[in-house]
Amino acid sequence: METWYYQVVSIDGDYANLKRTDVETQDVKLVARALLPPEIAEGSRLKYEWMQYEIME
């Protein structure tokens, strides 16, 4: 399974906009906050692996 890296660009209610940081792209991905760790904030860096998001230190 692949590993992807994201940064939280913005949080809007029950959704967060994520931008990939491991590839060059301007696209953002809208993700339900229920799928993300509860302690995320704008600027948080995330790792997506095995269908789960986890905060990177």
Summary of the structure (lengths in Angstrom):
residues: 57
radius of gyration: 10.3
end to end distance: 21.6
largest distance: 30.1
contacts: 135
relative contact order: 0.32
helix: 5%
strand: 53%
